[in-house]
Amino acid sequence: MDRALHEPMYLFLCSLCVNELYGSIGLFPCLLTNLISNNHEIHLTYCYLQIYCLYTYGGFEFFNLAIMSYDRYLSICYPLQYNNIMTLNRVCNLILFAWLFSFGQFAVNLSLGVHLQLCGNIMEKVWCDNYLLVRQSCSDTTVVNIYGLCMTVVIIAVPLVLILYSYIRIFKIIFRSSNSSNKKSLNTCVPHIVSLLNYSIGCSFEIFQGRVLKLHMPPTLRIIISVYFLMIPPLVNPVMFGLKLTKIRDASKKFYQRVILFKFRTCNKTTSIHNSNMISF
């Protein structure tokens, strides 16, 4: 492994990629099974499992992006104290807290939902949505709705405050300073900002369209938008961070060079072995 990538920013980026892989595992197996078998049904147990996977993915994604913004704030505004503040132990604790909070919060939400009696079985989405599943219930959903609303506010408000605070301070420092290194440091924020906007726009539209706006749109467009925040960030983020961050780009080049060199050496060894086994008549 490249030791140059053992820095807080790249560790947070690694956790972001792991989470996106986790979210893809929660979505694609069921989606592909439905497409191949032309069967648009799912067992209730698997539906709850998918809800848990996708909701924890969404919660952790936003928390991780917020932590990354705070990491950029410390790196740009406090460069001398950065290594003392962002130690490996603190980075691991922040990532672990984000995971545990997401898993714990949605475990409570799911435990409240599984006790509801369902009277309907039709969901106008290609993945199981907890909000739509609760609407299928004949039971009293007051507790579930209140808890879900409170947790939605917490999951959105807390990371949003941290993100806004971090970037307000970053832009103040950069625009007031004439130091070119600070302005170059802003380049490391560009992929994060793009990733943040990409995820936030897709996720916000999904939340408000289903609960507040109730927009009428073609079914195909509705399906595309409903899976946007689940499919596009895992595709866009590796490209954005890989192209923009120099250390990742250099590490990728070294990796591919080693792979090509290994294949070349293996091919040469195979050829020499074949030649040594040839018999002349």
TIPA-149679 format. One record per residue (C-alpha): x, y, z; chain. Coordinates in Angstrom, 3 decimals, padded with zeros to 6 digits. Example, Ala and Ser with C-alpha at 12.3 -4.5 7.8 and 13.67 -1.06 7.14 Angstrom:
! residues 2
[r [012.300,-004.500,007.800],A]
[r [013.670,-001.060,007.140],A]
! end
This chain:
! residues 281
[r [000.000,000.000,000.000],A]
[r [001.147,003.551,-000.770],A]
[r [002.147,005.256,002.481],A]
[r [001.450,008.663,000.911],A]
[r [-002.272,007.858,001.065],A]
[r [-002.208,007.167,004.815],A]
[r [-003.496,010.645,005.605],A]
[r [-006.813,011.664,007.197],A]
[r [-008.345,012.956,003.957],A]
[r [-007.668,009.693,002.132],A]
[r [-008.889,007.596,005.071],A]
[r [-012.175,009.517,005.038],A]
[r [-012.314,009.042,001.280],A]
[r [-011.743,005.313,001.736],A]
[r [-014.633,005.100,004.205],A]
[r [-016.780,007.016,001.707],A]
[r [-016.014,004.476,-001.014],A]
[r [-016.684,001.541,001.332],A]
[r [-020.042,003.046,002.233],A]
[r [-020.953,003.506,-001.426],A]
[r [-020.044,-000.121,-002.091],A]
[r [-022.250,-001.086,000.856],A]
[r [-025.147,000.954,-000.537],A]
[r [-024.710,-000.613,-003.977],A]
[r [-024.885,-004.082,-002.421],A]
[r [-028.154,-003.067,-000.776],A]
[r [-029.680,-001.904,-004.083],A]
[r [-028.383,-003.843,-007.066],A]
[r [-028.936,-007.534,-006.148],A]
[r [-032.676,-007.035,-005.655],A]
[r [-032.948,-004.661,-008.624],A]
[r [-031.148,-007.035,-011.000],A]
[r [-033.159,-010.012,-009.741],A]
[r [-036.388,-008.172,-010.521],A]
[r [-035.147,-007.209,-013.988],A]
[r [-033.948,-010.691,-014.905],A]
[r [-036.907,-012.628,-013.516],A]
[r [-039.503,-010.000,-014.500],A]
[r [-040.908,-010.486,-011.008],A]
[r [-041.616,-007.239,-009.173],A]
[r [-042.212,-008.797,-005.776],A]
[r [-040.003,-008.908,-002.701],A]
[r [-040.403,-010.709,000.588],A]
[r [-041.176,-008.414,003.513],A]
[r [-038.064,-009.545,005.413],A]
[r [-035.796,-008.650,002.485],A]
[r [-037.670,-005.380,002.102],A]
[r [-036.848,-004.414,005.692],A]
[r [-033.240,-005.497,005.151],A]
[r [-032.979,-003.314,002.054],A]
[r [-034.516,-000.375,003.916],A]
[r [-031.927,-000.759,006.659],A]
[r [-029.010,-000.975,004.202],A]
[r [-030.065,001.977,002.050],A]
[r [-031.033,004.258,004.931],A]
[r [-027.802,003.589,006.834],A]
[r [-025.911,004.204,003.585],A]
[r [-027.661,007.549,003.145],A]
[r [-027.110,008.638,006.751],A]
[r [-023.441,007.703,006.846],A]
[r [-022.773,009.276,003.430],A]
[r [-023.880,012.702,004.625],A]
[r [-022.035,012.374,007.954],A]
[r [-018.850,011.308,006.195],A]
[r [-019.050,014.233,003.766],A]
[r [-019.523,016.572,006.733],A]
[r [-016.464,015.139,008.485],A]
[r [-014.463,015.547,005.277],A]
[r [-015.452,019.220,005.092],A]
[r [-014.291,019.731,008.692],A]
[r [-011.030,017.960,007.835],A]
[r [-010.482,020.392,004.936],A]
[r [-011.220,023.298,007.289],A]
[r [-008.561,022.160,009.756],A]
[r [-006.054,021.475,006.987],A]
[r [-006.426,024.927,005.397],A]
[r [-007.066,027.121,008.444],A]
[r [-004.765,025.356,010.948],A]
[r [-001.978,023.760,008.864],A]
[r [000.606,023.775,011.677],A]
[r [-001.685,022.150,014.233],A]
[r [-003.404,019.847,011.740],A]
[r [-001.298,016.739,012.385],A]
[r [-001.722,017.120,016.126],A]
[r [-005.496,017.547,015.836],A]
[r [-006.266,014.950,013.166],A]
[r [-004.432,011.977,014.601],A]
[r [-005.034,008.441,013.336],A]
[r [-006.908,007.597,016.531],A]
[r [-009.220,010.595,016.126],A]
[r [-009.864,009.809,012.462],A]
[r [-010.827,006.226,013.324],A]
[r [-013.083,007.435,016.152],A]
[r [-014.901,009.874,013.856],A]
[r [-015.495,007.199,011.217],A]
[r [-016.595,004.676,013.846],A]
[r [-018.981,007.189,015.439],A]
[r [-020.589,007.963,012.085],A]
[r [-021.102,004.252,011.380],A]
[r [-022.452,003.447,014.851],A]
[r [-024.804,006.431,014.882],A]
[r [-026.234,005.522,011.469],A]
[r [-026.643,001.855,012.347],A]
[r [-028.118,002.571,015.786],A]
[r [-030.525,005.277,014.686],A]
[r [-032.028,003.229,011.865],A]
[r [-032.098,000.076,013.995],A]
[r [-034.509,001.884,016.337],A]
[r [-036.515,003.166,013.378],A]
[r [-036.734,-000.327,011.900],A]
[r [-037.702,-001.903,015.216],A]
[r [-040.644,000.501,015.428],A]
[r [-041.714,-000.258,011.869],A]
[r [-041.654,-004.064,011.960],A]
[r [-044.501,-004.146,014.486],A]
[r [-046.881,-002.299,012.164],A]
[r [-049.675,-004.224,010.500],A]
[r [-049.630,-003.695,006.740],A]
[r [-052.846,-003.433,004.728],A]
[r [-051.276,-002.717,001.330],A]
[r [-048.507,-004.300,-000.698],A]
[r [-047.883,-001.939,-003.614],A]
[r [-044.898,000.421,-003.544],A]
[r [-044.296,002.847,-006.430],A]
[r [-040.521,002.499,-006.374],A]
[r [-037.849,000.084,-007.508],A]
[r [-036.484,-000.137,-003.953],A]
[r [-038.142,-000.427,-000.547],A]
[r [-038.808,002.962,001.048],A]
[r [-039.584,003.107,004.756],A]
[r [-041.867,006.130,004.328],A]
[r [-043.996,004.359,001.715],A]
[r [-044.025,001.168,003.762],A]
[r [-045.323,003.006,006.842],A]
[r [-048.071,004.537,004.697],A]
[r [-049.247,000.979,003.917],A]
[r [-049.930,000.375,007.608],A]
[r [-053.363,000.086,009.240],A]
[r [-051.856,000.609,012.709],A]
[r [-051.231,003.859,014.537],A]
[r [-048.040,005.328,013.073],A]
[r [-047.758,008.421,015.271],A]
[r [-044.647,007.239,017.144],A]
[r [-042.934,006.065,013.959],A]
[r [-043.682,009.332,012.165],A]
[r [-042.473,011.529,015.032],A]
[r [-039.287,009.531,015.506],A]
[r [-038.619,009.446,011.755],A]
[r [-039.153,013.186,011.442],A]
[r [-036.857,013.958,014.385],A]
[r [-034.107,011.703,013.093],A]
[r [-034.409,013.145,009.586],A]
[r [-033.904,016.635,011.019],A]
[r [-030.890,015.460,013.060],A]
[r [-029.275,013.619,010.157],A]
[r [-029.676,016.639,007.877],A]
[r [-029.200,019.540,010.306],A]
[r [-026.097,018.403,012.211],A]
[r [-023.921,017.613,009.149],A]
[r [-025.271,020.680,007.324],A]
[r [-024.239,023.010,010.151],A]
[r [-020.758,021.467,010.212],A]
[r [-020.427,021.748,006.421],A]
[r [-021.570,025.388,006.298],A]
[r [-019.352,026.376,009.220],A]
[r [-016.305,024.677,007.673],A]
[r [-016.657,026.216,004.229],A]
[r [-017.529,029.683,005.502],A]
[r [-014.302,029.671,007.504],A]
[r [-012.343,028.228,004.569],A]
[r [-013.530,030.893,002.131],A]
[r [-012.839,033.664,004.661],A]
[r [-009.262,032.490,005.143],A]
[r [-008.597,032.036,001.430],A]
[r [-010.040,035.365,000.271],A]
[r [-008.330,037.330,003.039],A]
[r [-004.963,035.670,002.548],A]
[r [-002.528,036.375,-000.267],A]
[r [-000.746,033.093,000.337],A]
[r [-000.845,031.085,-002.889],A]
[r [-000.583,027.795,-000.992],A]
[r [-003.953,028.437,000.641],A]
[r [-005.531,029.048,-002.746],A]
[r [-003.938,025.862,-004.062],A]
[r [-005.400,024.030,-001.071],A]
[r [-008.833,025.043,-002.301],A]
[r [-008.308,022.654,-005.216],A]
[r [-008.531,019.744,-002.767],A]
[r [-012.010,020.997,-001.809],A]
[r [-013.363,021.003,-005.366],A]
[r [-014.057,017.243,-005.662],A]
[r [-015.562,017.253,-002.186],A]
[r [-017.877,020.152,-003.044],A]
[r [-018.947,018.452,-006.283],A]
[r [-019.545,015.172,-004.451],A]
[r [-021.490,016.963,-001.725],A]
[r [-023.713,018.848,-004.182],A]
[r [-024.247,015.755,-006.302],A]
[r [-025.420,013.684,-003.357],A]
[r [-027.365,016.467,-001.620],A]
[r [-029.382,017.470,-004.681],A]
[r [-030.396,013.887,-005.475],A]
[r [-031.171,013.051,-001.867],A]
[r [-033.069,016.299,-001.216],A]
[r [-035.251,015.851,-004.260],A]
[r [-036.050,012.283,-003.222],A]
[r [-037.010,013.394,000.300],A]
[r [-039.108,016.423,-000.642],A]
[r [-040.692,014.981,-003.769],A]
[r [-042.165,012.034,-001.901],A]
[r [-043.187,013.864,001.248],A]
[r [-043.802,017.543,000.469],A]
[r [-043.907,018.522,-003.200],A]
[r [-045.893,015.615,-004.709],A]
[r [-044.817,016.504,-008.233],A]
[r [-046.458,014.723,-011.142],A]
[r [-043.909,013.320,-013.588],A]
[r [-043.535,010.427,-016.040],A]
[r [-042.935,007.030,-014.340],A]
[r [-039.559,006.568,-016.056],A]
[r [-038.311,009.951,-014.836],A]
[r [-039.585,009.209,-011.341],A]
[r [-037.639,005.924,-011.284],A]
[r [-034.448,007.585,-012.515],A]
[r [-034.645,010.309,-009.878],A]
[r [-035.473,007.828,-007.091],A]
[r [-032.243,005.890,-007.697],A]
[r [-030.071,008.927,-008.525],A]
[r [-028.560,009.359,-005.048],A]
[r [-027.955,005.602,-004.859],A]
[r [-026.324,005.066,-008.256],A]
[r [-024.652,008.294,-009.405],A]
[r [-022.404,009.170,-006.394],A]
[r [-020.634,005.763,-006.425],A]
[r [-019.911,006.310,-010.125],A]
[r [-018.947,010.000,-010.011],A]
[r [-016.901,010.161,-006.778],A]
[r [-014.030,007.811,-007.782],A]
[r [-013.621,009.707,-011.059],A]
[r [-013.762,013.141,-009.405],A]
[r [-011.336,012.366,-006.584],A]
[r [-009.091,010.257,-008.805],A]
[r [-008.649,012.946,-011.451],A]
[r [-008.393,015.947,-009.139],A]
[r [-006.214,014.677,-006.272],A]
[r [-002.600,014.309,-007.369],A]
[r [-001.574,011.632,-004.860],A]
[r [-004.447,009.344,-005.859],A]
[r [-003.665,009.895,-009.538],A]
[r [000.033,009.128,-009.006],A]
[r [-000.742,006.070,-006.890],A]
[r [-003.097,004.789,-009.585],A]
[r [-000.407,005.215,-012.249],A]
[r [002.117,003.316,-010.123],A]
[r [-000.394,000.536,-009.516],A]
[r [-001.206,000.092,-013.199],A]
[r [002.477,000.221,-014.095],A]
[r [003.163,-002.589,-011.618],A]
[r [000.264,-004.622,-013.007],A]
[r [001.478,-004.190,-016.596],A]
[r [005.063,-004.991,-015.584],A]
[r [003.934,-008.104,-013.702],A]
[r [001.925,-009.348,-016.685],A]
[r [004.853,-008.646,-019.012],A]
[r [007.259,-010.619,-016.810],A]
[r [004.765,-013.460,-016.439],A]
[r [004.310,-013.595,-020.208],A]
[r [008.081,-013.708,-020.769],A]
[r [008.524,-016.514,-018.228],A]
[r [005.747,-018.521,-019.864],A]
[r [007.319,-018.051,-023.299],A]
[r [010.766,-019.146,-022.096],A]
[r [009.309,-022.247,-020.423],A]
[r [007.513,-023.203,-023.639],A]
[r [010.702,-022.706,-025.622],A]
[r [012.744,-024.871,-023.238],A]
[r [010.245,-027.723,-023.599],A]
[r [010.431,-027.790,-027.405],A]
[r [012.119,-030.868,-028.977],A]
[r [014.063,-030.742,-032.223],A]
[r [013.658,-033.573,-034.746],A]
! end
